[in-house]
Amino acid sequence: MTAAPGAFPGGTSVSRLSVYSGNACADGLEGGTPHLHTASTEAYVVIGGEGALQTLDARGLRETELRPGTTVWFTPGTIHRAVNRGGLEVVVVMSNAGLPEAGDAVMTFPPDVVADPDRYREAATLPATDVEEAVRRRRELAVEGFLRLVDGGPGALRAFYDSAVALVRGRVGEWRGIWERTVAEETRRTSAVLDALERGDGGHLMDAALMESPAEERWGMCGHLRAHDVTHPVVRTRA
């Protein structure tokens, strides 16, 4: 069999996150912008500092302490907010490589903003200049909506979920293509490898390759990101 260059393990993506510090929010906490993912599961592997992860779902609000060695993950629909209590550094692993960057995340802006696609886009999009101030404003608006969801109970959460689905619905066709090229393709490749091994065929081992994806600095929702474009790796062919 002939193997194409493999996806990042499990069809996931990875980045390193330095959670925002300074400029405390209205509730006195430092950290990231509350949001959820509509299709992807996210994992935090804490490698430095300390803080907490606030999560909100149908079971209510929860706070999980974060310290080096902590590994937590949360499924689609879990509203999450990283709180920095000193130098919080996290390795982030996302399922469905590429979907989070394609609009899978929805920030917890107040109901009138989330229900209006144009207002949501305006509030969510960062400008080319004065980015740091725009990040702060975006976070403040999302924290305002998050605190309202905490107080609003299941009805408010359901209404937010409905608005989130309406915002992303038109992009599902694009997402399905990303999923086919990453997760589904990786699953098919593994199935073919297992079939070959069962036949005693190790030909695919001759296609072994080393791949690399250099880090790219970005302004993320939860902090400064050093992200890796694992969907377009550099294949190392020479020593």
N, C-alpha and C positions, 0 to 999 in steps of 0.2 A: 504494500500500500504506500501511497505518497502522502505525506503529512504537510499541510500548510503551517506557517508559523503559528504557534499556539497562543491562545489568549492568556491573560494573566490568570493565575490559578483560580479555578472555579468560576471564571467569567466575572470576577470581582474587579474593583478598583481600589487604589490605596493613595492616601495623602497624609502629610504630617500637619497637625493643627496646633498653632499657638493661640490659645483662647484669649480674646480681647481683654485688656485690663485698663484701668483708669476710666474716667468719665462714667461714673456710676449712674445707673438708671434711676427712674423716679422712685423705685422701691429700695434704693440704696445698694443694689447688687451690681457687681461688675461681671461682664461676660458677653455671651453671644446673643444672636437674634432667634427667638423662638420660632420654630417651624415644624412641619411634618413632611414626610415623603408619602406619596400616594401609591407607589408601586414597589419601593425598594426597602430592604432591611439594612440598617446601619449598625456598625460596631465601633466601640471606643476601646482602644488598648492604651491605658495611661502609662506614660513613660517618664513623667516629671511633674513636680509641683503638686498642688492640691486644689480641690474644688468640689463641685457637686453637679449632678445631672438632675434637673427638674423635669419630670415627665407628667403629661396629662393625657388620659385616655378615658374610656367609658367607666373605668374603676375609680377614677378620681386622680387627684394630685399626689405625686410621690417624689421624694428626694433621695437620691443615692449618692453616697460619698464617693469621691474619686481621689485616688492616691496611686503612686507608682505600683504597677502590678494589677490594678483593677481592670477587668475586662467585662464589658456589658454590651448588649446589643438589643435593638428594639425594632419592632415590625412596622409595616406601613400603617399610618394613622396615629402613631405615637407622637404627640407634640413634645418636643424636647428643647431644652434650654441649658446650655453649658454655663455654669457659674464659676468664675475664677477667684480663688482665694489665695493665690500666690504662685505664679510661674507655671500654670497648668499647661502641659504639653501632652498631646494625644496623637496616636496613630489611628487614623480613621479608615475602616474597610467598609466598602459599600457593595451590596449585591447589584447585579444588572449593570455592569460596567457601561458608563456612558449615559444612562438614564438620568441620574441626578443632575448632570450638567445640561441635560436637554429639557429641563423645566419640571422635573419630578417633584421638586420641593415647593411647598406653598407656605408663605409666612403668615403669621397670625395677626394680620392687620385687623382693625375694627370691622364690624359687619358691613357697614356701608361701603368700605373700600374693597373688601374681598368679593362682594356681590357685583362689583362693576369691573369688568375686564380692563377697561381703559385706565381707570383710577388705580387698579392693582398694578398694572404694568408700569405706570408712572412712578408709583411709590417703590416698586421693587428694583427698578433699573438704576444702576449706578452711572453717573456722568463720567466724562473723560477727565474732568478737572475737579478739584476740591473733593476728592473721593472720600477722604477720612471723615469729613463733616457729613457727607451724604450717607456713609455707613452708620454714623451715630444717629442721624435722623431716622433712618430706616429701622434701626434697632429699637429706638424709642417708640415708634409707631407700633411695631410688632409686640413689644412688651405691654403697651397699653391694651392691645387686643387680647393678649395672653391672660392678663389679670382679669379682664372681663369674662373670659371663658372659664377661668377658675371659679369665679363667683356665680356664673350663670347656670351651672349644672348641666345635666344631660341634654336638655333642650338646646342650649346654646352650642354645645359641642356638635350635636347633630346638624344644626343649621350651618356651622362652619364646615363640616365635612361635605355637606351638599354643595356649598359654594366652591370648595376646593375641587371637587369632581367636575363641576361646570367649567372651572378655569382650565383644567388640563385635558378635558375630553377630546378636543380637536387635535391633540398631538399624539393620540394613541397609535395611529397608523405609523407615524415616524418612529415612535418608541418600539413598535413591534419589529421594525427593520433593524434597529440597534440590537434588540434582544436576539434576533435570529443570527446576527453576525458575531455575537459574543457568547452568551450563555448557551443558546441552543446549539451553535456550531461546536462549542467545546464539549457538550454532552454527546453529540454525534461522533466527534473525534475519539472520545474515550470509548464509546461503544465499539467503534471500528478497531481500536487498539486491542480491546479485550477479545474480540472475535479473532484477530490475527494471532494473539498469544495462545488462544485455545487451539488453533490449528498448528501451533509450533512455529509460526512465522514471526521472526523478529526484524523484518526488513525496515520497519518504521524507525528502528533505533539508528539507522544510518542517516536519518534526517534530523538528528539531534541538533539543537541550536541554542545559543545564548542570546538573550534579548535584554535590552535596556531602555528605560524611559527616563530621560533627565527631568529634574524637578523644574516646575514653573511656579513663580511667585504669584499669588492671587489674593484679592480681598474676598474672604469667604463670609458666610452668614454668621459663623461662630467665632471666627478669628482669622489671623493671617495663615494662609495655606501655602504649603509647598506640595503642589499636586503633580501627578504623573499621568500623562496621556497614554494609558496602557492599551488603547485601541489602535495606536500607530507606533509600535515599538521600533527601535533601531535593532536590526538583527546583526550581531557581531559575527563576521565571517572570517576574520583574520586574527592571528595571535598578536 
